[in-house]
Amino acid sequence: TEALAAAGIPSLLLKGAALGPLVYPDPALRPMTDIDLLIPYEARSAALETLARAGFERPTPALEAFWSEAYYNLPLAHQQFPALMLELHWSIAQAGRHAPDLDGLFQRAQVLPDGSRALGAEDLLLHQTLHHSYHYFEPKLIWIYDLALLHRSPHDAATVIARAKVWKMMVPLALSIHHLDRVFPGSTQPIYREFAAGIVRSRWLTRCFPATSSLELLGGWERRSRQLVAGLLMLDRPA
């Protein structure tokens, strides 16, 4: 982040790197397999050059083109410390699938004690929700617990719901609320439960794919056929 800032490139910590100092009692309680960092879309090339000078391996042009076309982030390994992985993001959602306001993410950022910046409280909650939905609500306890902590942390629920509508992610948010109420009852505010109860597609999905374990939201979530159905129904306009 210091290298990027010196090059005039703003960056925001995402996921574990932001959650550790923000919602956990101690950052060391939130393990990570990589560090996720968001930069502006137009700064991708300059950021890759800057990070290469800081010791990260720049991917081949073909690999860079693949990640740019297919997704919205790029994995980078450090030359000296191969286990140190950086996920460089230029968005938090696939283009055409959901519509977060990227400029707003930087404008609403919060500053961490070490001077680095992270997503604002409401944006952090929405991004974690979106990330979990892209994994079809995999019953991974740490991700579910992250969201439980975020829901219990200070934030404005009405803003989250209104922003979810703008971002075209009302079904993912409703499903996430159903999931939290199943695994960590009482984590969500009544306004969220009322909202989720009104999203028909989220209720339909949980009935069609009933959970078979206490951590699951959707039974058979790992099956590709069910992932395709869930992914389709989580679109704002599936048709």
C-alpha distance (Angstrom), angle and dihedral (degrees) to the residues before:
residue distance angle dihedral
T1 . . .
E2 3.80 . .
A3 3.80 91.2 .
L4 3.79 91.5 49.4
A5 3.81 92.8 46.1
A6 3.82 90.1 51.0
A7 3.81 87.9 54.8
G8 3.81 90.7 50.4
I9 3.81 94.0 -108.2
P10 3.83 115.9 134.8
S11 3.80 117.0 -141.2
L12 3.80 137.2 -175.1
L13 3.79 128.1 -156.4
L14 3.80 115.0 -124.2
K15 3.80 136.5 -164.9
G16 3.83 117.2 -14.4
A17 3.80 96.7 6.1
A18 3.81 89.3 57.0
L19 3.80 98.3 34.7
G20 3.82 94.9 53.5
P21 3.82 95.9 65.4
L22 3.82 95.9 29.3
V23 3.81 108.6 47.5
Y24 3.81 106.6 9.9
P25 3.83 121.9 79.7
D26 3.81 88.5 -124.6
P27 3.84 127.3 15.1
A28 3.82 89.9 -131.2
L29 3.81 89.2 66.5
R30 3.82 91.1 69.5
P31 3.83 109.2 70.2
M32 3.80 119.5 -157.1
T33 3.78 136.1 -164.9
D34 3.82 92.4 -161.6
I35 3.80 141.8 -0.2
D36 3.81 118.2 -107.7
L37 3.78 119.0 -150.2
L38 3.81 129.5 179.2
I39 3.80 122.3 -149.3
P40 3.83 131.2 172.5
Y41 3.80 114.0 -81.7
E42 3.79 93.2 -120.7
A43 3.83 91.7 53.6
R44 3.81 96.5 61.6
S45 3.80 98.5 106.3
A46 3.80 94.5 43.1
A47 3.81 90.7 46.4
L48 3.80 92.5 52.0
E49 3.81 90.4 50.3
T50 3.81 91.0 48.6
L51 3.81 93.6 47.9
A52 3.80 90.9 47.4
R53 3.81 88.5 57.5
A54 3.82 87.5 49.3
G55 3.81 90.7 57.7
F56 3.81 104.9 -90.7
E57 3.79 119.8 130.5
R58 3.77 113.7 -114.0
P59 3.83 111.3 -137.5
T60 3.79 121.9 -120.0
P61 3.83 115.6 -89.4
A62 3.82 90.5 -108.4
L63 3.81 93.0 52.2
E64 3.79 91.7 44.2
A65 3.82 90.1 51.2
F66 3.81 91.4 49.4
W67 3.80 94.3 52.5
S68 3.80 91.5 43.6
E69 3.80 92.3 53.1
A70 3.79 99.8 38.7
Y71 3.77 104.0 35.7
Y72 3.79 143.7 4.1
N73 3.78 104.1 -108.9
L74 3.77 140.8 50.7
P75 3.84 128.6 -144.1
L76 3.80 115.7 -131.5
A77 3.81 126.7 -171.7
H78 3.79 123.8 -154.7
Q79 3.80 115.0 -115.9
Q80 3.80 95.0 -139.4
F81 3.81 98.0 34.7
P82 3.84 108.7 35.2
A83 3.81 92.3 -176.9
L84 3.81 89.7 61.4
M85 3.79 103.5 91.8
L86 3.79 124.9 -175.8
E87 3.81 122.9 -164.3
L88 3.79 106.7 -155.4
H89 3.82 110.2 -158.0
W90 3.82 127.9 -167.9
S91 3.81 91.6 -180.0
I92 3.80 138.3 10.7
A93 3.81 95.7 -133.8
Q94 3.78 140.1 41.1
A95 3.79 112.2 -95.5
G96 3.78 112.0 -101.2
R97 3.79 92.7 13.7
H98 3.80 99.7 76.2
A99 3.79 131.7 -1.5
P100 3.82 116.4 -139.6
D101 3.81 115.7 173.1
L102 3.79 99.5 -116.2
D103 3.81 96.4 -169.9
G104 3.79 88.9 52.5
L105 3.80 91.1 54.8
F106 3.79 90.2 62.9
Q107 3.81 93.8 42.0
R108 3.83 92.2 52.6
A109 3.81 95.8 43.5
Q110 3.80 121.6 134.9
V111 3.81 125.3 -139.5
L112 3.80 119.1 -123.4
P113 3.82 123.9 -142.9
D114 3.83 91.8 -100.1
G115 3.82 91.4 54.7
S116 3.80 96.9 -104.8
R117 3.80 118.9 123.1
A118 3.79 132.7 -124.9
L119 3.78 138.2 -178.7
G120 3.80 115.6 -71.3
A121 3.81 117.8 -99.2
E122 3.82 97.2 -95.5
D123 3.81 93.7 41.4
L124 3.81 91.4 48.9
L125 3.81 90.8 54.1
L126 3.80 92.4 47.5
H127 3.79 93.0 47.2
Q128 3.80 92.7 50.8
T129 3.79 88.3 49.8
L130 3.80 91.8 49.8
H131 3.81 92.2 46.2
H132 3.82 91.3 52.1
S133 3.81 91.2 47.5
Y134 3.82 90.2 53.3
H135 3.82 85.5 58.9
Y136 3.83 89.7 49.8
F137 3.81 91.3 -112.9
E138 3.78 93.4 -62.4
P139 3.82 107.4 -158.8
K140 3.80 92.4 -114.0
L141 3.78 106.2 149.1
I142 3.81 97.9 -150.0
W143 3.83 92.2 55.6
I144 3.79 91.8 48.5
Y145 3.80 90.6 46.9
D146 3.83 90.5 49.8
L147 3.79 88.9 57.9
A148 3.80 92.7 45.6
L149 3.81 89.5 54.6
L150 3.81 91.6 46.5
H151 3.80 91.6 51.5
R152 3.81 89.9 49.9
S153 3.82 92.4 48.4
P154 3.83 122.1 87.5
H155 3.80 112.0 -79.0
D156 3.79 140.0 125.7
A157 3.81 110.2 -97.5
A158 3.81 94.8 -167.0
T159 3.81 89.3 55.7
V160 3.80 91.2 49.7
I161 3.81 92.2 52.5
A162 3.81 93.5 45.1
R163 3.80 91.4 48.0
A164 3.81 91.5 47.6
K165 3.79 87.9 59.3
V166 3.82 91.7 51.4
W167 3.82 90.7 46.5
K168 3.83 89.8 50.2
M169 3.80 92.9 -122.9
M170 3.79 104.5 115.8
V171 3.82 93.8 124.3
P172 3.85 93.6 50.3
L173 3.81 89.9 49.3
A174 3.81 92.2 49.2
L175 3.81 91.7 48.4
S176 3.79 90.8 49.3
I177 3.80 90.5 52.9
H178 3.82 90.5 50.3
H179 3.82 88.2 50.4
L180 3.80 94.2 50.2
D181 3.79 92.5 47.1
R182 3.80 87.9 53.7
V183 3.82 98.7 46.8
F184 3.84 102.5 27.2
P185 3.82 106.5 22.2
G186 3.79 113.6 -156.0
S187 3.80 95.1 24.5
T188 3.80 94.9 113.4
Q189 3.79 129.0 64.0
P190 3.83 120.7 -113.2
I191 3.82 90.3 -109.2
Y192 3.81 89.1 62.3
R193 3.80 94.0 48.0
E194 3.80 90.4 49.5
F195 3.80 90.0 49.7
A196 3.82 93.5 48.5
A197 3.79 92.2 48.5
G198 3.81 89.1 59.9
I199 3.82 96.3 54.0
V200 3.82 103.0 91.9
R201 3.82 97.4 -170.0
S202 3.80 92.4 56.0
R203 3.81 91.6 53.1
W204 3.81 91.0 45.5
L205 3.82 92.6 52.8
T206 3.80 94.4 50.7
R207 3.82 90.3 49.3
C208 3.82 94.6 46.8
F209 3.81 93.4 47.3
P210 3.83 103.1 34.0
A211 3.80 115.3 -163.4
T212 3.79 117.6 -108.6
S213 3.82 98.2 -166.7
S214 3.79 135.5 43.5
L215 3.84 91.9 -109.7
E216 3.80 98.0 48.0
L217 3.76 127.7 95.9
L218 3.82 96.4 -178.8
G219 3.79 120.9 30.6
G220 3.80 112.4 -130.8
W221 3.83 90.9 16.2
E222 3.83 89.9 154.5
R223 3.81 93.6 61.6
R224 3.79 112.0 102.0
S225 3.81 93.2 -139.1
R226 3.80 91.3 56.2
Q227 3.78 91.6 44.0
L228 3.81 89.5 56.1
V229 3.81 91.8 50.8
A230 3.82 92.0 46.3
G231 3.80 92.2 45.8
L232 3.79 91.3 50.8
L233 3.80 94.4 48.3
M234 3.81 91.5 47.6
L235 3.80 89.8 62.7
D236 3.78 115.3 101.0
R237 3.82 90.2 -128.2
P238 3.83 108.1 20.9
A239 3.81 93.5 -179.9
